[in-house]
Amino acid sequence: MSEWWTYRLGDFLMFSPRTYWRLVELYNRQLWPAQLAAALAGVALLWLVLARRAAAAWLVPAALALAWLWVGWAFHWQRYATINWGAHGLAVAWAAEAALLGLAAWRQAAATVPPSQRTTRPAALLLALAAVVVYPFLRVVAGAPLAQAEVFGLMPEPTALATLGLLAALRPRRWPWLIVLPIASLLVGAATAWVLAAA
């Protein structure tokens, strides 16, 4: 029997990189042209925050709640779980974040801050912009087909990244508990990407 220190992280991977990206590709093909609608929704959220609309205080978390609920159910629960037994746990975490975002939206709808009293953070908006506009093309730049693009609102990493950016641009000190699961999701995604690259 081999010693435990001879194992690589990739030896514990339950699926091959080809299997994972094929799953993403099939998922994207089944949902087309929802990617266009999701990208437009992301741009609209950015505009709401940039324009300092008072409604952004509740519309942004409400829209993000829907995105988290969708990714948790459609990607993690329905598809990713077919190749990764831990995906059901991820789906539950994503549903929990959706509930937290929904709660924040409900609370803000009753106490919307006037635009003149709200400030935005350019760095946070750039982060959200990168998640919505740039992130989908990272796989294409790496030589993968466009069908493997990871789009905000449909895939975990760009959705979590955009969530961090949009929430930080709005009011990070009032919603610190909303960023815990997005950060955790990005760490899981980064670890998965690292293992896939090493496999």
C-alpha positions, 0 to 999 in steps of 0.5 A: 500500500502506498504511503499517504504522502505520495498522494497528490491532491488530484488523486482525490478528485472525483471527476476529470477536468474533461468531465467537469467542463463537458458538464458546464458546456451541456449546461450552457447549451441547455440554457441558451440564450439565458446567458444573454439575459443574465449578462444584461441583468448584471449590467443593469445591476451595475447601472443601478448602483453606479447611478445611485438609485435609491431602489438599488438598496433593495433591488440589487440584493433581491436580484442577487438572491434569485441568482444564488437560488438559481445557481444553487438549484440548477447548477449545484443540485441538478447537475454538479451533484451528478459528478461531485457528492459534495455539491448537494451541500454547496446547493444548501449553502447557496440557498442559505445565501439566497435567503440572507440576500432576500432578507436584506432586500426585504429590510432595505425595501422598508428603509431605502436610503436616499441617493444623496446619502449613499456612496459607492466604491469604484474598486468594488464596482470594477470587481463586479464589472469584471465578474459580469463582463470579463469573467465569461471570456476567461475560458475562451482566452485559455483556448476553450470553446465559448460554450464553456463560458462561466456567466454571472447568474448561471455559474458559481464563481462569477456570481459570487464575485459579482455579489461581493463587488455589488454589495461592497459598492452599496453598503458593506458595513451594514451587510457584513454577514452577506459576504461570508458565503460568497467568499467561501464559495470563491475559495471552494471554486479556486481550490477546484480550479487548482485541482483541475489544472493539476489533474 
